[in-house]
Amino acid sequence: MLLQFVAKRILLSIPLLIGITLVTFVVSHLVPADPLTAVLPERAWNNPETVQMYRERWGLDRPLHEQYLIYLRNLLHGDLGESYTTRRPVGTDLRLFFPATIELAAAAMLYAVTVGIALGVVSAVWSNRLADHLARLIALVGVSLPVFWLGLLALQVFYANLGLLPGPGRIDTRLVAPPTRTGFYTIDSLLAGQFDVFLNTLYHLILPGIVLGSYAMGIIARMTRSSLLEVLSLDYIRTARAKGLAEQRVVIGHALRNALIPTVTVVGLTFGSLLAGAVLTETIFSWPGIGRYAVDAATKLDLPAILGVTLLIAVVYVIVNLITDILYGILDPRIRVG
Amino acid sequence: MFPRAESSLTTASALKTRMHRRRLLRLAAMGGGLLATGSLLAACGGAETSPTAAPAGEQPTPTTAPAAQATATAAPATGGTFVIARLTDTVTLDPSRQYELTSPIVVGACYERLVTIEPPDIKTVVPQLAREWEISEDVTTYTFMLRDDVTFASGNRLTASDVIFSFNRLRELKDNPSWMAEVISSMDAADDHTLTITLSEPNAAFLAMLVSPNFSVLDSQVVKEHGGTDQPGADQSDTATEWLNQNSAGSGPFILRSWVPETEIVMERNPDYWGDPPALERVIIRHVADPTTQRQLLESGDIDAAHNLDADIIAELEQAGTVNIVRGDTLDTEYFAMHTGQDVGKELADRRVRQALAYAIDYDGIIEQILRGAAVRPPSVIPAGLVGVAEAEQYKYVQDVERAKALLAEAGLADGFDLTLTYNSGGTEVGGVSSEVLASKIADDLSQIGVRVTLDPRAPDVRLADYRAGKLQCTISGWTPDFLDSHGWAIPFGVPGEAAARRVAYENQEVAELFQQAVRVADPAERARLYAEGQRLLNEDAPFICLYQPKAQVAVAKSVEGYVFNPVTQVDVAQLRKTS
């Protein structure tokens, strides 16, 4: 049953992904500039041999529809083409930059979910009391503060002034990155047995993780509070209390589980936006992630890279939505997938 | 000096470790469960003795403790590692393909060239791999006597055949810098250490071109082992670049250890270097895009040099006096281009109108207000410091509003006219100046003589494409150096149909002949005379007016010695040392 559902959803996403490549391809070609302008330096641009070499290498000498069909055919073979700016296969680039973003987004999500749900529960249980007001204030601040401002401030205070937390980058400036196996520094450092690098990586995740996760934290806190308040006013909760259950068990065991369903939706949606929207955090924290790669690609008209990033983010959204739907069923067995 | 340096290293790292534990305890006290566990584990793990995180080097180096920030209270940074923060633009570290601004630091340190320069003097070419050389009277045949004591990091001896391989490969790859090798018509090695290069035409700039990192000498045996070739068709068949992106095959004082794109480039000392060993053990170039972040890292002691600070931050740092500011002349020039054709240039097709505009611009204001004084201004687009530029100083335009008005009146435009000034929307010009700010300043200056300027911002790539296609009435643009000789500017700007001249339809055969002649004579004084005369005529025609030549400004930690700006390689890392 579940397998069937997953298979169906994956099949349905294929036309969606192809549609995304087509739209991206067409929109990118509406910019009235030759991509070679952006990547070839002045004097090389004057050397016809070099220009011709690159035109042929990237298939830019062919008509547009042919370029698109070639792209699709290569895509089926898992080949995303070569980036004009980095001169590496886009697949290699994505494997290089995406793990950094996932690592950062995971840290952000861990912070957002734990703190967000905790704040939401505190808020709902002591609703309209001091704790509630405080928790709601924190959530409001998290939602309203712009990420770039929060990031710069956090670095200035916790790194430059107090020296409590490490500065930008995935590890200390004087350390050398662990040998690349997965691209996740946390995993690679452990695989290489470099425990000091592993710890260093964790410290470096704290500040950018909190900065990137603050918005999602606020949303989750507010969503948890409102849905928990609603559930707490339902009859079955009154029944549970009447049975003489401890308040703790009423809230955690009975109410929270049902109240979390809307929260799961929000978590799923914000995770996708964390990946796509990490660019500001990545810039401030010198984080070599996919967000910065995407912005560079867009400004340089690096079409294969733009397509590659767009596809990757689309795939992530599809997967996250799928997981969200499956989680519904686990949280509330009455919801059937299918 | 090494034993002494190492003992101080040990003290420094011990201090850091203590510092590190204290910080962990503070963090644990803050209540992070995960962190508390981490700190216990770290304490048990014995951070003092854990090996370095670097790939196995020749000599064990003391590790930098995790999370250790060298704050004001901490001991000086670990002696052997030098960290540069930079907005890196690396596409490849293959010396024969790279054509960006960061790669020359690496190629400069890991490879060597026949000749080099010793900044701040950029006009005098001095020996590196070549002991001495002879140049024929007609500047067509160059004979180099190579040193016979040079070995590559691999242990192979460097011979003339390595030079031939490297220069042939540069040309056959047909990549961005390949055009530089096209002037070579043949190369002959009389013996292992005597090399004769014959050019297809006389070229007095060739020696200066050889200073370029693209003319680095590669270990032909090692490069071939990894798929390299110098044969025709190398653009398809050469597969060595991937290896050269992660390793070096040179004879320089450093070895490339690793490159993680957009993250870091790591170089280590070449233990078998044939010359004087460098002081540093390791150099890391770290990608940091944001200037404010670079400043924080520098002030916290986490880096030793910051390359991309803007004028405001430099001014603040200079006032605070916590770091040293190193300055040097770049060879970048920013210029104002005016189309000389009737169809596109319109009123600008009249030479008097172009001269009027050149007299109207407040050059001192641009340098003082916008660049905070960190720039010079050569007489024409050829940068100061090169042959024939000082000699042309008298032809430089200075602001003279009355004269500008008179010239306009003479051209029958006493009431002014409408002009469209195109610039990069949201872009930056050379020297880190905002395109918007510079364009507005010029528009403001021109309005003083009655010219009504319409500002026309376009996406940078679109503007460049339109400019190259010769579609812009006037624009502001930058030019970065290809090699260290006036020839590199004289031809593209002064010869009809060449890269820059074509964009404004500029044609003056007299200028073209002077500039073409200047590269055919050997005598520097005669060359200078020809370039000066060419610049006089070029300025009279005024298709391009130089606005400024920015200075490079690098902030370095107080503990750094020997930092000199190099317009070719940014900095010669082999000269650097740190005091603790």
HADDOCK unambig.tbl for C-alpha pairs under 7 A between the chains (distance, minus, plus):
assign (segid A and resid 32 and name CA) (segid B and resid 462 and name CA) 6.85 0.50 0.50
assign (segid A and resid 33 and name CA) (segid B and resid 461 and name CA) 6.61 0.50 0.50
assign (segid A and resid 33 and name CA) (segid B and resid 462 and name CA) 5.43 0.50 0.50
assign (segid A and resid 33 and name CA) (segid B and resid 465 and name CA) 6.63 0.50 0.50
assign (segid A and resid 37 and name CA) (segid B and resid 461 and name CA) 6.36 0.50 0.50
assign (segid A and resid 37 and name CA) (segid B and resid 465 and name CA) 6.28 0.50 0.50
assign (segid A and resid 38 and name CA) (segid B and resid 461 and name CA) 5.73 0.50 0.50
assign (segid A and resid 44 and name CA) (segid B and resid 176 and name CA) 4.91 0.50 0.50
assign (segid A and resid 44 and name CA) (segid B and resid 177 and name CA) 6.60 0.50 0.50
assign (segid A and resid 46 and name CA) (segid B and resid 499 and name CA) 6.39 0.50 0.50
assign (segid A and resid 47 and name CA) (segid B and resid 179 and name CA) 6.75 0.50 0.50
assign (segid A and resid 49 and name CA) (segid B and resid 174 and name CA) 6.59 0.50 0.50
assign (segid A and resid 50 and name CA) (segid B and resid 174 and name CA) 5.40 0.50 0.50
assign (segid A and resid 50 and name CA) (segid B and resid 175 and name CA) 5.66 0.50 0.50
assign (segid A and resid 50 and name CA) (segid B and resid 176 and name CA) 6.49 0.50 0.50
assign (segid A and resid 86 and name CA) (segid B and resid 91 and name CA) 5.22 0.50 0.50
assign (segid A and resid 87 and name CA) (segid B and resid 91 and name CA) 6.86 0.50 0.50
assign (segid A and resid 160 and name CA) (segid B and resid 296 and name CA) 5.98 0.50 0.50
assign (segid A and resid 160 and name CA) (segid B and resid 300 and name CA) 6.43 0.50 0.50
assign (segid A and resid 163 and name CA) (segid B and resid 71 and name CA) 6.99 0.50 0.50
assign (segid A and resid 164 and name CA) (segid B and resid 23 and name CA) 6.87 0.50 0.50
assign (segid A and resid 166 and name CA) (segid B and resid 67 and name CA) 6.12 0.50 0.50
assign (segid A and resid 166 and name CA) (segid B and resid 69 and name CA) 6.80 0.50 0.50
assign (segid A and resid 172 and name CA) (segid B and resid 67 and name CA) 6.48 0.50 0.50
assign (segid A and resid 173 and name CA) (segid B and resid 83 and name CA) 6.99 0.50 0.50
assign (segid A and resid 173 and name CA) (segid B and resid 302 and name CA) 6.06 0.50 0.50
assign (segid A and resid 173 and name CA) (segid B and resid 303 and name CA) 6.73 0.50 0.50
assign (segid A and resid 174 and name CA) (segid B and resid 64 and name CA) 6.71 0.50 0.50
assign (segid A and resid 174 and name CA) (segid B and resid 81 and name CA) 6.94 0.50 0.50
assign (segid A and resid 174 and name CA) (segid B and resid 83 and name CA) 6.75 0.50 0.50
assign (segid A and resid 175 and name CA) (segid B and resid 53 and name CA) 6.41 0.50 0.50
assign (segid A and resid 175 and name CA) (segid B and resid 64 and name CA) 6.54 0.50 0.50
assign (segid A and resid 176 and name CA) (segid B and resid 53 and name CA) 5.73 0.50 0.50
assign (segid A and resid 176 and name CA) (segid B and resid 54 and name CA) 5.32 0.50 0.50
assign (segid A and resid 178 and name CA) (segid B and resid 53 and name CA) 6.75 0.50 0.50
assign (segid A and resid 194 and name CA) (segid B and resid 53 and name CA) 6.62 0.50 0.50
assign (segid A and resid 196 and name CA) (segid B and resid 47 and name CA) 6.98 0.50 0.50
assign (segid A and resid 196 and name CA) (segid B and resid 66 and name CA) 5.43 0.50 0.50
assign (segid A and resid 197 and name CA) (segid B and resid 66 and name CA) 6.40 0.50 0.50
assign (segid A and resid 199 and name CA) (segid B and resid 38 and name CA) 6.75 0.50 0.50
assign (segid A and resid 199 and name CA) (segid B and resid 66 and name CA) 6.82 0.50 0.50
assign (segid A and resid 200 and name CA) (segid B and resid 66 and name CA) 4.99 0.50 0.50
assign (segid A and resid 200 and name CA) (segid B and resid 67 and name CA) 5.31 0.50 0.50
assign (segid A and resid 203 and name CA) (segid B and resid 67 and name CA) 6.91 0.50 0.50
assign (segid A and resid 283 and name CA) (segid B and resid 289 and name CA) 6.80 0.50 0.50
assign (segid A and resid 284 and name CA) (segid B and resid 290 and name CA) 6.60 0.50 0.50
assign (segid A and resid 286 and name CA) (segid B and resid 288 and name CA) 5.34 0.50 0.50
assign (segid A and resid 286 and name CA) (segid B and resid 289 and name CA) 6.46 0.50 0.50
assign (segid A and resid 288 and name CA) (segid B and resid 262 and name CA) 5.73 0.50 0.50
assign (segid A and resid 288 and name CA) (segid B and resid 263 and name CA) 6.14 0.50 0.50
